[in-house]
Amino acid sequence: MSTQTPAAPAARRPADPIPGRIRAKRPPRPGTWISAVIVALLVLGLANFLVTNPVFDWGTVATFILDVKVVQGVGWTLLITVLSMILGTAIALTAAIMRRSENPVLRGVSWAYIFVFRGTPVYTQLVFWGLFTVIVPKVVLGVPFGPELFSFSTRDYFPAFWAAVVGLALNEGAYLAEIIRSGLNSVDKGQTEASKALGMSNGKILRRIIIPQAMRVIVPPLGNETIGMLKTTSLVLAVPFTLDLTFASNAIANKLYAPIPLLIVAALWYLAITSVLMVGQHFLERYFGRGFDDRTGSPAAKRSRQSAVNRAGTTPKDSLPEVEL
C-alpha cells in the first residue's frame, strides 16, 4: 500500500485590515517621463552652450569672482541693502499706522507720501537725492527773518552713500507701507476690541497683539521687497555712488574690454546673496506661521493629526498606507 505525503496547507493571505477597501493601481502617466526627457535634453544643450561658447570666458570669471574690488562692492551693496530696508521699514510702519489713524491730517500726509514716491521712478528719485547738496547747500537754524543761530553745509554731512540709502529707503517705504497696512488689516478687529476691554493701551495692542499676527501676512512680500532692494542698489550710480557691486564689475570690464565675464561675476554674486535671503525668508515664514500652517505634508500638520489620533484612538484616513496590486 502506497503512502502519500499530505500536501502542505496553502499560505493564507493576510486579512485586509480595512474591509471593503478598493485595491487599485495608479494609472500610467507617460507625460511625466516625456516632459522629463525633454527638460533633460534642454538642460544638456544649455550646459553644452555655456561650456563651449568662448564668449563667456569662464577663466576670467574664475579669476575675478573673488577680486578685492568685487568683494568690496559686495560688502557695500549688502550694507546699502540692509540700511535701506531698516530705514524703509520704519518709515513704512509709520506711514501705515498713519493711514489707519482717525486723524484726517495724518491720513492725508501718509497718502501724499505714498502717492509721490510710488508714482515717480526710483532712478529719478536717486538723481534728485544726488543733487540735494546743490538744491540745499546749507541748513540754517535761527530766528525767522532774524539772526542765524546755527548752520552747516549739507555737503559735509550728506555724502553720496547716505544719499543712496535715504533715496532707496524713502522709495521702498512707500511700497512697504501698503504691504504693512494690508497685514495690519488682516487681523480681526475683534481682537483689538477684546484687548481694549482688558485695559490695554493702543500702543501695547499694536505691539503685542496686532503686529505679531500680521507678520504672517507681511513677511512673504517683505522678503520679495528685500530681494528687489538688493537688485535696485545697482542704480545708485545715479547718486552717484561708485563702490557697489555693479559699478565695481563694470569698471573691471571696461579695463579688460570683457563685459560678459564680469556681468556673469556680478550675476553669480547676486544669485548667491538672493539664495541666502530666500533661506532666511523661509525660516521667518515658518516662525511667524506657527499655528496657521494647514499643509497636509508639513511637520506641524502631521503633529497635529497625530495628536488628534492619540486622543481619539483611531487612524485618520489620509494617513493609511496605499496598497497596489
C-alpha positions in Angstrom: 0.0 0.0 0.0 1.5 3.3 -1.0 1.6 6.2 1.3 1.2 9.8 0.1 2.6 12.7 1.9 -0.1 15.2 2.7 0.2 18.4 0.8 1.3 21.5 2.8 -1.6 23.8 3.5 -1.7 26.8 1.2 -0.4 30.0 2.7 -3.3 32.1 3.8 -3.4 35.6 2.5 -3.4 38.1 5.4 -6.7 39.6 6.0 -7.1 43.2 4.9 -7.1 45.4 8.0 -9.7 47.6 6.2 -12.6 45.5 5.0 -14.1 46.7 1.7 -11.1 48.7 0.7 -10.6 49.1 -3.0 -7.2 47.9 -4.3 -6.3 49.9 -7.3 -3.1 50.7 -9.3 -2.1 54.1 -10.3 -2.8 54.9 -13.9 0.3 55.2 -16.2 1.5 58.7 -16.7 3.7 58.9 -19.8 3.5 62.7 -19.8 5.8 62.8 -16.8 8.5 60.8 -18.4 8.2 62.6 -21.8 8.5 66.0 -20.1 11.4 64.8 -18.0 13.3 63.7 -21.2 12.6 67.0 -22.9 13.8 69.0 -19.9 16.9 66.8 -19.6 17.7 67.4 -23.3 17.3 71.1 -22.9 19.5 71.3 -19.8 22.2 69.3 -21.6 22.0 71.6 -24.6 22.2 74.7 -22.4 25.1 73.3 -20.4 27.0 72.5 -23.6 26.3 76.0 -24.9 27.6 77.6 -21.7 30.7 75.5 -21.6 31.8 75.6 -25.2 30.9 79.2 -26.0 34.2 81.2 -25.8 32.4 84.5 -25.2 31.7 83.5 -21.6 35.4 83.1 -20.8 35.0 81.1 -17.6 38.7 81.6 -16.9 38.2 85.3 -16.4 35.1 84.6 -14.4 37.1 82.4 -12.0 39.9 85.0 -11.8 37.7 87.9 -10.8 34.9 86.2 -8.8 36.9 86.9 -5.6 38.7 90.0 -6.7 39.2 92.6 -4.0 37.2 95.3 -5.7 34.4 92.9 -6.4 34.2 91.6 -2.8 34.3 95.2 -1.5 31.5 96.0 -3.9 29.5 93.1 -2.5 30.1 94.5 1.0 28.9 98.0 0.1 25.9 96.5 -1.7 24.9 94.5 1.4 25.3 97.5 3.6 23.2 99.7 1.5 20.5 97.0 1.2 20.4 96.4 5.0 20.3 100.1 6.0 17.8 101.0 3.3 15.5 98.2 4.3 15.7 99.0 8.1 15.0 102.7 7.4 12.4 102.0 4.8 10.6 99.5 7.1 10.5 102.1 9.9 9.1 104.7 7.5 6.6 102.2 6.1 5.3 101.2 9.5 4.8 104.8 10.5 3.0 105.6 7.2 0.8 102.5 7.6 -0.2 103.5 11.1 -0.9 107.0 9.9 -3.1 105.6 7.1 -5.1 103.7 9.8 -5.4 106.8 12.0 -8.7 108.6 12.7 -6.9 111.9 12.3 -7.6 113.1 8.7 -4.4 115.2 8.6 -2.2 112.1 9.4 -4.1 110.1 6.8 -3.6 112.8 4.2 0.1 113.2 4.8 0.6 109.4 4.6 -1.4 109.2 1.4 0.6 112.1 -0.2 3.9 110.5 0.7 2.9 107.1 -0.8 1.4 108.8 -3.9 4.6 110.8 -4.7 7.2 108.1 -4.0 5.3 105.3 -5.7 4.4 107.5 -8.6 7.9 108.5 -9.6 10.7 106.3 -10.9 13.4 105.3 -8.4 16.1 106.4 -10.8 14.6 109.9 -10.8 14.5 110.0 -7.1 18.1 108.9 -6.7 19.2 111.6 -9.2 17.3 114.1 -7.0 18.9 113.0 -3.8 22.3 113.1 -5.6 21.7 116.8 -6.3 20.3 117.5 -2.8 23.5 119.3 -1.8 23.1 121.5 -4.8 19.5 122.3 -4.1 20.0 122.8 -0.4 23.7 123.8 0.0 23.3 124.9 3.6 20.8 124.3 6.5 20.3 127.3 8.8 18.6 127.3 12.2 17.7 130.6 13.8 15.0 133.2 14.4 12.7 133.6 11.4 13.8 136.8 9.5 16.4 137.3 12.2 19.9 136.2 13.1 21.3 132.8 12.5 21.9 130.6 15.5 23.4 127.5 13.8 24.2 126.5 10.3 26.0 123.7 8.5 26.8 122.7 4.9 24.9 119.7 3.6 27.9 118.6 1.6 29.8 117.9 4.8 27.0 115.7 6.4 25.2 114.2 3.4 27.7 112.2 1.2 26.8 110.1 -1.7 26.5 106.9 0.4 23.8 108.4 2.7 22.1 110.0 -0.3 21.7 106.5 -1.8 20.5 105.0 1.5 17.9 107.7 2.0 16.7 107.7 -1.6 16.2 103.9 -1.6 14.6 103.9 1.8 12.1 106.5 1.0 11.1 104.8 -2.2 10.9 101.4 -0.6 8.9 102.8 2.4 6.1 103.8 0.1 5.7 100.3 -1.2 6.1 98.6 2.2 3.6 101.0 3.7 0.8 99.4 1.7 2.1 95.9 2.5 2.2 96.6 6.2 -1.2 98.2 6.1 -2.7 95.1 4.5 -1.1 92.9 7.1 -2.4 95.0 9.9 -5.9 95.0 8.4 -5.8 91.2 8.2 -6.0 90.9 12.0 -9.6 90.6 13.2 -10.9 93.8 14.7 -12.5 91.7 17.5 -9.1 91.1 19.0 -8.5 94.9 19.3 -11.9 95.3 21.0 -11.2 92.4 23.4 -7.7 93.9 24.2 -9.2 97.3 25.0 -11.8 95.6 27.2 -8.8 94.2 29.2 -7.5 97.7 29.6 -4.6 97.5 27.2 -3.4 100.8 25.5 -3.4 101.2 21.8 0.4 101.0 21.6 0.5 97.8 23.6 -2.3 96.3 21.5 -0.3 97.2 18.3 3.0 95.7 19.7 1.7 92.6 21.4 -1.5 91.6 19.5 -1.7 93.0 16.0 1.9 93.1 14.7 2.8 89.5 15.8 -0.2 88.2 13.9 0.2 90.5 10.9 3.8 89.4 10.4 2.5 86.1 8.9 1.0 88.2 6.1 3.8 90.8 5.9 6.9 88.5 5.8 6.4 87.0 2.3 6.1 90.3 0.4 8.7 91.8 2.7 11.1 89.1 1.6 10.4 89.9 -2.0 10.9 93.6 -1.5 14.3 92.9 0.2 15.4 90.9 -2.8 14.2 93.6 -5.0 16.1 96.2 -3.0 19.3 94.1 -3.4 19.0 94.4 -7.1 17.8 98.1 -7.1 21.2 99.0 -5.5 22.6 98.7 -8.9 21.0 102.1 -9.7 22.9 104.0 -7.0 25.3 105.2 -9.8 22.7 107.9 -10.3 23.6 109.5 -7.0 26.5 108.9 -7.9 27.8 106.2 -5.6 30.6 104.3 -7.2 31.6 101.5 -4.8 28.7 99.0 -5.2 29.0 95.6 -6.9 27.6 96.6 -10.3 30.0 99.6 -10.6 33.0 97.5 -9.5 32.3 94.8 -12.0 31.7 97.3 -14.8 34.9 99.1 -14.0 36.9 95.9 -14.3 35.1 95.0 -17.5 35.9 98.4 -19.1 39.6 97.8 -18.3 39.7 94.3 -19.8 37.2 95.0 -22.7 35.4 91.9 -21.4 31.9 92.9 -20.3 30.2 89.5 -20.5 32.5 87.6 -18.0 32.2 90.4 -15.5 28.4 90.5 -15.9 28.5 86.8 -15.0 30.6 87.6 -11.9 28.0 90.2 -10.7 25.1 87.8 -11.6 26.7 85.0 -9.6 27.2 87.2 -6.5 23.6 88.5 -6.8 22.3 84.9 -7.1 24.3 83.8 -4.0 23.1 86.6 -1.9 19.5 86.1 -3.0 19.7 82.4 -2.1 20.7 83.3 1.4 17.9 85.8 1.7 15.4 83.2 0.5 16.6 80.8 3.2 16.1 83.5 5.8 12.7 84.3 4.5 11.7 80.6 4.7 12.6 80.4 8.4 10.9 83.7 9.1 7.7 82.5 7.4 7.8 79.2 9.4 8.4 81.1 12.7 5.5 83.6 12.2 3.3 80.9 10.7 3.2 78.8 13.8 -0.4 77.6 14.4 -1.5 78.7 10.9 0.2 76.0 8.8 -2.5 73.7 7.5 -0.5 72.0 4.8 -1.0 68.2 5.0 2.6 67.4 4.4 4.1 69.9 6.9 5.6 68.7 10.2 3.2 70.9 12.1 0.2 69.4 10.4 1.5 65.9 10.9 2.0 66.5 14.6 -1.5 68.0 14.8 -3.0 65.0 13.1 -1.0 62.6 15.3 -2.2 64.3 18.5 -5.8 64.0 17.3 -5.3 60.3 16.6 -3.9 59.8 20.1 -6.8 61.5 21.6 -9.4 59.7 19.5 -7.7 56.3 19.4 -8.3 56.0 15.6 -6.3 56.3 12.4 -7.1 59.2 10.0 -8.0 58.1 6.5 -5.3 60.3 4.9 -2.5 58.5 6.8 -3.4 55.0 5.7 -0.9 53.2 3.5 -1.7 52.6 -0.1 -1.6 49.0 -1.4 -1.1 48.2 -5.1 -1.7 45.0 -7.0 
